[in-house]
Amino acid sequence: MKVLVIDVGGTNVKVLATGQNERRKFPSGPKMKPSQMVSGVKQITKDWKYEVVSIGYPGLVHDGKPVAEPNNLGHPWVGFDFVSAFGRPVKIMNDAAMQALGSYQGGLLLFIGFGTGLGSALVHEGTVIPVELGHISYRNSTLEDYVGRRGLDRLGRKKWQGHVLYGVERLRDTFHPDDVVLGGGNAKELTLLPPGCRLGNNANAFLGGFRLWEKAIGRRRAA
């Protein structure tokens, strides 16, 4: 099965397909609507062949559908018919959850993604549990406001990293994971990793998108 994986971010939309060696991308931004995303993806993948689509969505997803609008893109995404737009079967997962699935190596994984916002997910025995840890109350605001992109820009890297180290330690004490992966585009800004953590790779989002369909194939064969 040839899979097209789409990682929708607040800055860029990145794509990779089965059999391709290099990802492609185009700018997104606060005015991009889903129809524009689909059009852009089709434009840069017109020479690729694929049968199904995985989408990493930067917002809340329930039962494979967006149920809340993204904070950093244009609206509306909720209710958009991605299957009709692509003309192929589509699976949608929160973008942090998709990268978490691609990062999974066993046990209980806590994934924290430092990007435009703060993405997070748990993975246990291959099952992804999306969680919105960025919305946790922190200081006089939320955790995302301190360790997301806004916090990095406002506080500077040194103070931002201090909040990251403290926040990750508290989350480890809460979930007691076997593995902690710090991913997202801003994880590279860390000059020190918290104990027991490893640095993720944004390419794992694509691996997670491929794994979504591997699980579906496995279920059909078992049936």
Backbone bond lengths (Angstrom), bond angles and torsions (degrees), N, CA, C in turn:
res aa  C-N    CA-C-N  psi(-1)  N-CA   C-N-CA  omega(-1)  CA-C   N-CA-C  phi
1 M - - - 1.462 - - 1.525 109.72 -
2 K 1.314 116.14 128.11 1.466 121.04 179.24 1.532 108.89 -93.03
3 V 1.332 115.57 121.42 1.458 122.49 -174.35 1.526 110.22 -111.96
4 L 1.322 116.42 134.50 1.458 121.91 169.50 1.525 107.24 -102.23
5 V 1.335 116.59 122.39 1.456 121.68 179.04 1.525 108.64 -106.27
6 I 1.337 115.56 130.72 1.463 122.15 -179.55 1.523 108.29 -120.09
7 D 1.319 116.02 121.83 1.460 122.11 177.77 1.529 107.29 -107.21
8 V 1.331 116.22 104.66 1.458 121.41 -175.58 1.528 109.34 -90.70
9 G 1.321 116.37 115.46 1.455 121.03 179.52 1.512 111.81 -117.25
10 G 1.319 115.54 170.98 1.447 120.13 179.91 1.512 113.48 -73.92
11 T 1.341 117.46 -15.85 1.463 122.24 179.91 1.519 112.23 -110.35
12 N 1.338 116.32 -42.48 1.462 121.15 -178.90 1.523 111.20 -139.48
13 V 1.327 115.60 156.22 1.464 123.20 167.04 1.518 106.08 -105.39
14 K 1.346 116.23 123.69 1.457 121.25 -177.05 1.526 109.32 -116.34
15 V 1.318 116.69 142.09 1.466 120.83 -176.70 1.520 111.00 -135.38
16 L 1.332 114.52 151.05 1.457 122.38 174.17 1.515 107.26 -153.48
17 A 1.321 116.90 145.70 1.461 121.34 -179.39 1.515 110.71 -127.33
18 T 1.311 115.42 157.75 1.461 121.83 176.21 1.522 109.77 -52.96
19 G 1.324 115.80 129.53 1.458 120.50 177.90 1.516 114.91 89.69
20 Q 1.331 117.19 -7.07 1.467 121.05 178.73 1.531 109.70 -97.75
21 N 1.315 116.00 146.94 1.463 120.66 -176.52 1.521 113.77 -100.86
22 E 1.315 117.87 -21.01 1.452 120.35 -177.06 1.523 110.13 -127.11
23 R 1.322 115.32 133.67 1.454 119.70 177.14 1.534 110.10 -74.82
24 R 1.313 115.61 158.12 1.451 121.80 174.90 1.529 108.55 -122.74
25 K 1.328 116.56 159.84 1.464 118.94 -177.99 1.522 110.78 -153.55
26 F 1.350 114.21 162.69 1.457 121.42 171.09 1.525 107.62 -149.27
27 P 1.340 118.63 157.12 1.473 121.36 -175.70 1.526 111.64 -65.85
28 S 1.330 115.81 146.57 1.467 121.51 175.19 1.535 108.00 -107.56
29 G 1.322 118.18 -104.12 1.456 120.75 176.32 1.511 113.79 104.93
30 P 1.339 117.40 170.29 1.464 122.81 -170.55 1.525 115.47 -69.22
31 K 1.326 118.38 -7.85 1.465 120.13 179.96 1.526 112.84 -107.96
32 M 1.324 117.86 -1.67 1.462 119.96 -175.47 1.524 111.86 -73.01
33 K 1.328 116.21 125.61 1.455 123.02 176.69 1.533 109.17 -99.42
34 P 1.334 117.67 165.15 1.472 119.34 -177.06 1.523 113.31 -60.82
35 S 1.327 116.91 -35.91 1.469 119.17 179.02 1.523 110.94 -63.37
36 Q 1.338 117.01 -35.99 1.455 121.20 178.03 1.526 110.68 -70.41
37 M 1.352 116.06 -36.70 1.455 119.61 176.19 1.519 110.50 -61.74
38 V 1.325 116.72 -48.07 1.464 121.00 -179.51 1.522 110.45 -60.14
39 S 1.332 116.75 -45.48 1.460 120.99 179.88 1.523 111.50 -60.57
40 G 1.342 116.10 -42.94 1.454 120.20 179.57 1.516 112.41 -65.63
41 V 1.340 116.36 -40.66 1.464 120.22 178.52 1.520 110.64 -63.74
42 K 1.307 116.71 -45.49 1.469 119.49 179.64 1.516 111.57 -60.98
43 Q 1.326 115.80 -37.29 1.456 119.61 -178.57 1.518 112.41 -64.40
44 I 1.347 117.21 -44.67 1.463 119.31 -175.66 1.528 113.20 -86.93
45 T 1.342 117.64 -4.74 1.473 119.95 178.93 1.524 111.93 -119.02
46 K 1.322 117.01 17.65 1.472 119.18 -174.30 1.531 112.96 -64.67
47 D 1.343 117.38 -17.25 1.462 120.05 176.83 1.525 112.16 -99.34
48 W 1.349 117.53 6.57 1.454 121.70 177.61 1.525 110.06 -102.11
49 K 1.321 115.64 148.49 1.467 120.83 174.55 1.520 109.01 -109.02
50 Y 1.323 116.39 132.83 1.457 120.93 178.27 1.523 109.39 -152.70
51 E 1.347 114.63 152.18 1.464 120.66 -175.79 1.518 113.01 -106.22
52 V 1.337 116.63 -29.30 1.463 121.79 -177.52 1.521 108.55 -138.70
53 V 1.340 115.65 165.66 1.465 120.70 -174.91 1.530 110.41 -131.56
54 S 1.336 116.38 136.83 1.469 122.93 169.61 1.519 107.83 -114.18
55 I 1.332 116.62 134.99 1.454 120.97 179.60 1.524 109.73 -123.48
56 G 1.330 116.34 124.56 1.453 121.92 170.79 1.519 108.13 -91.63
57 Y 1.336 116.33 112.79 1.464 122.87 -170.06 1.526 110.56 -104.95
58 P 1.336 119.14 131.04 1.464 121.13 -176.67 1.526 113.11 -83.67
59 G 1.304 116.25 59.86 1.457 121.87 -178.72 1.509 110.13 -173.84
60 L 1.330 115.64 -175.94 1.462 121.70 -176.64 1.525 110.43 -74.30
61 V 1.342 115.27 130.52 1.464 122.57 179.46 1.522 108.37 -123.88
62 H 1.331 116.69 134.62 1.466 121.07 177.15 1.520 108.23 -135.66
63 D 1.359 115.98 130.69 1.466 121.71 -178.22 1.531 111.45 52.54
64 G 1.336 115.42 38.90 1.449 120.39 174.91 1.515 115.38 75.91
65 K 1.349 116.97 15.91 1.468 120.10 -179.92 1.528 110.08 -134.22
66 P 1.335 117.92 141.38 1.462 119.96 174.35 1.528 110.48 -63.06
67 V 1.323 116.77 131.80 1.464 120.75 179.77 1.521 111.98 -120.64
68 A 1.313 117.07 1.38 1.467 121.70 175.54 1.521 107.85 -146.11
69 E 1.327 115.83 143.77 1.459 120.27 -179.54 1.528 110.50 -70.65
70 P 1.331 118.01 145.38 1.469 120.56 177.70 1.524 110.86 -70.20
71 N 1.324 115.87 150.22 1.461 120.57 -178.12 1.525 113.04 -76.24
72 N 1.331 116.78 -24.74 1.466 119.80 -168.67 1.522 113.84 -117.48
73 L 1.336 117.09 17.24 1.463 121.38 179.49 1.521 109.89 -132.63
74 G 1.346 115.99 170.47 1.449 119.86 175.69 1.519 111.17 -72.67
75 H 1.318 116.85 168.08 1.465 122.94 -177.68 1.537 109.18 -121.66
76 P 1.367 117.53 158.87 1.470 128.79 4.31 1.534 112.24 -104.17
77 W 1.342 116.01 140.28 1.459 123.03 174.09 1.532 111.01 -100.56
78 V 1.319 116.05 -32.59 1.467 120.23 -179.93 1.526 108.92 -65.72
79 G 1.340 115.90 127.67 1.460 121.31 179.35 1.510 114.63 90.84
80 F 1.323 117.98 -6.09 1.470 120.11 179.08 1.525 110.07 -68.64
81 D 1.328 117.57 139.07 1.465 122.74 -177.43 1.532 109.71 -91.94
82 F 1.314 116.13 89.65 1.458 120.88 -178.29 1.531 111.85 -70.45
83 V 1.317 117.09 -32.18 1.468 120.48 -179.94 1.526 110.14 -62.93
84 S 1.323 116.73 -47.73 1.458 120.16 178.57 1.525 111.36 -66.02
85 A 1.335 116.15 -38.06 1.465 120.23 -177.38 1.525 111.42 -64.81
86 F 1.322 117.58 -38.98 1.462 120.62 -179.91 1.527 112.36 -92.71
87 G 1.323 116.29 -19.25 1.461 119.20 -178.06 1.515 112.92 69.17
88 R 1.319 116.75 27.10 1.457 122.99 -177.50 1.525 109.12 -150.07
89 P 1.330 118.27 160.62 1.469 120.16 173.67 1.524 110.74 -60.15
90 V 1.321 116.70 140.72 1.466 122.39 -176.61 1.527 109.83 -131.93
91 K 1.333 116.51 135.73 1.461 122.32 170.27 1.525 107.80 -116.38
92 I 1.329 116.51 132.94 1.459 121.66 -178.70 1.520 109.71 -118.70
93 M 1.323 115.40 134.49 1.459 121.89 179.51 1.521 107.96 -140.25
94 N 1.324 117.57 148.35 1.452 120.33 172.47 1.526 109.51 -51.94
95 D 1.336 117.44 139.83 1.463 120.41 -173.74 1.529 113.15 -62.29
96 A 1.334 117.42 -38.74 1.461 119.72 177.08 1.520 110.99 -67.06
97 A 1.329 116.88 -38.35 1.464 121.00 178.59 1.525 110.53 -64.21
98 M 1.334 116.86 -37.32 1.458 119.94 179.92 1.525 110.88 -67.97
99 Q 1.332 116.72 -40.38 1.464 119.27 176.43 1.523 111.00 -68.17
100 A 1.336 116.75 -34.43 1.461 120.17 177.03 1.525 110.85 -63.34
101 L 1.332 116.76 -43.88 1.463 120.67 178.72 1.517 110.61 -60.67
102 G 1.320 117.06 -39.13 1.459 120.47 178.36 1.515 113.44 -71.80
103 S 1.334 117.15 -21.49 1.473 121.90 -178.78 1.523 112.50 -90.12
104 Y 1.318 117.43 -10.55 1.463 122.09 -169.00 1.520 112.59 -67.79
105 Q 1.352 115.20 133.50 1.469 121.18 178.45 1.526 112.46 -128.06
106 G 1.338 118.08 0.89 1.454 121.19 178.97 1.520 112.18 131.00
107 G 1.341 116.00 164.15 1.459 121.20 179.73 1.517 111.71 70.22
108 L 1.317 115.79 -150.59 1.463 121.98 175.82 1.517 108.31 -103.85
109 L 1.312 116.20 117.66 1.460 122.14 -179.58 1.520 110.26 -103.92
110 L 1.336 115.76 132.35 1.453 122.18 168.38 1.521 107.02 -106.65
111 F 1.323 115.89 120.48 1.464 120.81 178.38 1.522 109.19 -110.26
112 I 1.328 116.43 132.42 1.460 121.99 177.29 1.530 107.38 -128.82
113 G 1.320 116.44 121.48 1.452 121.37 -176.53 1.524 111.84 -109.25
114 F 1.323 115.88 120.04 1.462 121.50 -179.92 1.524 109.48 -99.08
115 G 1.316 115.68 98.36 1.452 121.00 179.57 1.511 109.91 -129.36
116 T 1.331 116.09 -139.64 1.458 119.80 175.07 1.522 109.55 -58.26
117 G 1.323 116.08 -41.18 1.463 122.38 173.25 1.512 109.18 -115.51
118 L 1.328 116.31 -147.99 1.467 121.68 176.30 1.516 108.02 -127.69
119 G 1.328 116.26 113.10 1.460 121.01 177.89 1.516 110.07 -98.14
120 S 1.330 116.88 153.04 1.458 119.49 -179.44 1.513 110.95 -157.73
121 A 1.326 115.29 151.93 1.463 120.85 178.43 1.522 109.01 -164.77
122 L 1.330 115.10 156.34 1.454 122.79 170.43 1.522 108.34 -112.11
123 V 1.322 116.68 147.50 1.462 121.34 173.59 1.517 108.12 -132.18
124 H 1.349 116.31 128.88 1.464 120.68 178.34 1.517 108.76 -137.09
125 E 1.337 115.71 121.86 1.462 122.30 -179.29 1.529 110.92 52.55
126 G 1.320 116.32 40.59 1.453 121.82 176.28 1.516 114.94 82.09
127 T 1.332 117.71 -4.01 1.464 121.57 178.82 1.522 109.62 -95.91
128 V 1.329 116.35 127.53 1.458 121.78 -177.29 1.530 109.95 -91.97
129 I 1.311 116.38 133.05 1.464 122.92 176.87 1.527 107.61 -120.70
130 P 1.337 118.10 98.46 1.468 119.43 178.88 1.528 110.67 -66.88
131 V 1.305 117.06 138.90 1.464 122.45 176.78 1.527 108.07 -136.30
132 E 1.328 115.74 147.73 1.470 121.49 -178.62 1.529 109.43 -105.10
133 L 1.332 116.22 70.04 1.462 120.22 -176.64 1.522 112.13 -71.97
134 G 1.312 117.64 -21.17 1.454 120.64 178.79 1.509 113.42 -64.67
135 H 1.351 117.01 -19.73 1.464 121.11 -178.50 1.530 113.09 -87.77
136 I 1.338 116.99 -2.68 1.460 120.34 178.69 1.532 109.64 -62.15
137 S 1.333 116.52 137.75 1.462 120.61 177.45 1.528 109.60 -63.08
138 Y 1.327 115.28 135.09 1.467 120.41 -178.22 1.527 108.09 -149.81
139 R 1.324 115.77 126.70 1.459 121.20 -174.86 1.534 108.88 53.04
140 N 1.328 116.91 -123.69 1.466 119.77 179.80 1.518 112.17 -103.89
141 S 1.347 116.15 19.45 1.468 119.95 -177.33 1.530 109.16 -150.63
142 T 1.336 117.24 -132.48 1.466 121.85 177.30 1.523 109.49 -122.17
143 L 1.319 115.51 163.14 1.461 120.10 178.95 1.526 110.97 -59.08
144 E 1.333 116.75 -39.52 1.461 120.93 -179.49 1.527 111.92 -60.32
145 D 1.333 116.95 -36.08 1.461 120.50 -179.40 1.525 112.22 -65.47
146 Y 1.324 116.99 -21.81 1.458 120.47 -179.37 1.526 112.93 -98.61
147 V 1.326 118.22 -34.16 1.466 119.50 -174.58 1.525 113.12 -113.07
148 G 1.327 118.08 -1.94 1.460 121.29 172.67 1.518 110.37 -81.82
149 R 1.319 116.51 -170.93 1.466 121.16 -177.04 1.529 111.95 -61.93
150 R 1.333 116.49 -38.20 1.463 119.46 179.60 1.532 110.81 -60.64
151 G 1.318 115.88 -40.43 1.459 119.79 179.05 1.518 111.89 -66.09
152 L 1.323 116.45 -41.44 1.466 120.51 178.89 1.523 110.67 -61.90
153 D 1.324 116.75 -44.53 1.464 120.72 -179.26 1.527 111.49 -67.89
154 R 1.322 116.90 -37.85 1.464 121.14 -175.52 1.528 112.40 -77.89
155 L 1.328 116.23 -40.66 1.459 121.01 -171.29 1.522 113.98 -94.68
156 G 1.326 116.84 -23.38 1.455 119.93 -170.62 1.515 109.97 86.60
157 R 1.335 116.19 159.91 1.465 119.68 -170.79 1.527 113.63 -63.49
158 K 1.340 118.05 -40.36 1.461 120.23 -175.13 1.528 111.49 -63.37
159 K 1.336 117.62 -50.24 1.459 120.56 -179.79 1.524 110.86 -68.88
160 W 1.332 116.62 -39.05 1.472 121.33 177.47 1.524 110.19 -57.84
161 Q 1.332 116.46 -45.47 1.465 120.35 -179.31 1.526 110.80 -63.45
162 G 1.326 117.72 -35.74 1.457 120.20 177.04 1.515 111.76 -60.72
163 H 1.327 117.12 -42.15 1.466 120.47 177.30 1.526 111.14 -67.84
164 V 1.326 116.90 -36.64 1.467 120.49 177.63 1.525 110.01 -61.93
165 L 1.322 117.41 -49.11 1.467 121.33 -178.48 1.528 110.92 -60.42
166 Y 1.327 116.31 -44.02 1.462 120.00 179.74 1.526 110.75 -66.09
167 G 1.345 117.52 -45.63 1.462 121.27 -178.77 1.518 112.72 -62.62
168 V 1.329 116.79 -43.22 1.468 120.36 -179.99 1.523 110.42 -64.27
169 E 1.328 117.00 -40.50 1.468 119.96 178.89 1.526 111.33 -61.04
170 R 1.323 117.02 -41.70 1.470 120.83 179.13 1.529 110.71 -65.40
171 L 1.325 116.91 -40.12 1.462 120.33 -179.52 1.527 111.05 -68.62
172 R 1.328 117.31 -36.76 1.469 120.27 176.21 1.522 110.60 -63.39
173 D 1.331 116.32 -40.02 1.462 120.26 178.69 1.532 111.46 -66.59
174 T 1.318 116.75 -25.58 1.464 121.22 -179.00 1.523 112.08 -80.14
175 F 1.348 116.99 -45.43 1.461 120.75 -172.16 1.528 114.41 -99.79
176 H 1.330 118.75 -19.14 1.471 123.18 -177.42 1.535 111.47 49.60
177 P 1.330 118.02 55.19 1.461 120.41 -178.08 1.525 112.34 -75.20
178 D 1.333 115.61 159.76 1.460 121.05 173.21 1.521 111.16 -81.34
179 D 1.301 116.53 -23.60 1.461 121.98 -174.02 1.527 107.99 -148.11
180 V 1.339 116.62 138.91 1.465 121.42 176.35 1.519 108.04 -126.96
181 V 1.312 116.29 124.64 1.464 121.68 178.00 1.519 108.92 -114.64
182 L 1.323 115.87 128.96 1.454 122.21 175.96 1.524 107.80 -105.62
183 G 1.323 115.68 112.23 1.449 120.34 -176.57 1.512 111.82 -123.04
184 G 1.328 115.74 -162.25 1.451 120.68 -177.44 1.515 111.46 88.48
185 G 1.317 115.99 161.29 1.457 120.40 -174.09 1.513 115.03 -64.56
186 N 1.343 117.90 -25.34 1.463 119.98 -177.51 1.522 113.84 -93.58
187 A 1.324 117.74 -1.60 1.461 119.29 177.34 1.533 110.53 -62.05
188 K 1.331 115.96 -26.89 1.467 119.82 179.67 1.533 112.25 -67.85
189 E 1.348 116.66 -14.37 1.462 120.33 178.53 1.524 112.06 -77.01
190 L 1.317 117.02 -12.63 1.461 120.63 -179.59 1.522 110.60 -74.71
191 T 1.313 116.65 127.11 1.467 120.63 175.75 1.522 111.16 -95.03
192 L 1.343 115.79 -8.85 1.465 121.42 179.34 1.513 108.49 -143.42
193 L 1.323 116.30 127.68 1.458 120.17 177.41 1.524 110.02 -90.44
194 P 1.331 118.16 138.82 1.461 120.24 175.19 1.529 110.01 -61.16
195 P 1.329 118.03 151.79 1.469 120.74 179.47 1.533 111.41 -56.11
196 G 1.330 115.95 140.16 1.455 121.16 176.84 1.506 114.98 76.67
197 C 1.330 117.48 11.80 1.469 120.90 -179.00 1.527 110.57 -113.62
198 R 1.308 115.56 154.17 1.460 120.32 172.68 1.528 108.86 -128.62
199 L 1.307 114.38 153.38 1.457 120.78 -177.90 1.530 109.44 -81.03
200 G 1.317 116.13 131.67 1.454 120.19 178.83 1.519 111.65 -84.59
201 N 1.308 114.72 -174.65 1.461 121.55 179.48 1.518 107.53 -139.00
202 N 1.324 117.36 129.71 1.460 119.88 -178.78 1.521 112.34 -59.73
203 A 1.335 116.55 -22.74 1.462 119.79 177.62 1.523 111.47 -64.14
204 N 1.341 117.68 -20.55 1.462 120.68 179.10 1.526 112.03 -66.13
205 A 1.340 117.02 -20.91 1.468 119.47 174.99 1.523 110.09 -61.26
206 F 1.319 116.42 -39.05 1.462 119.53 178.60 1.523 111.01 -68.81
207 L 1.337 116.78 -40.80 1.464 119.85 176.76 1.519 110.00 -60.26
208 G 1.336 117.35 -41.01 1.463 120.58 176.94 1.516 111.93 -61.59
209 G 1.327 116.85 -39.97 1.466 120.68 177.83 1.515 112.43 -63.77
210 F 1.320 116.79 -37.87 1.463 120.28 175.99 1.533 110.67 -68.39
211 R 1.326 116.13 -40.02 1.466 120.24 -178.83 1.531 112.15 -65.16
212 L 1.326 117.84 -28.54 1.468 120.35 177.04 1.521 111.03 -54.86
213 W 1.310 116.29 -42.50 1.460 119.71 -177.98 1.516 112.46 -83.69
214 E 1.331 117.77 -24.74 1.466 120.35 173.49 1.520 110.46 -62.87
215 K 1.341 116.53 -39.89 1.462 120.62 178.29 1.521 110.45 -65.25
216 A 1.339 116.77 -38.78 1.468 120.07 179.42 1.518 111.09 -65.67
217 I 1.337 116.38 -40.36 1.466 120.47 178.40 1.519 110.18 -63.07
218 G 1.367 115.22 -42.79 1.463 119.17 179.79 1.505 112.80 -61.26
219 R 1.338 117.48 -38.73 1.470 120.63 178.96 1.529 111.12 -65.79
220 R 1.319 116.65 -40.83 1.471 119.13 -179.67 1.518 111.40 -65.09
221 R 1.322 116.51 -39.71 1.464 120.29 179.76 1.519 110.51 -66.71
222 A 1.332 116.31 -39.69 1.463 120.01 179.05 1.518 111.73 -64.10
223 A 1.331 116.60 -33.79 1.460 120.63 -179.56 1.529 110.85 -71.61
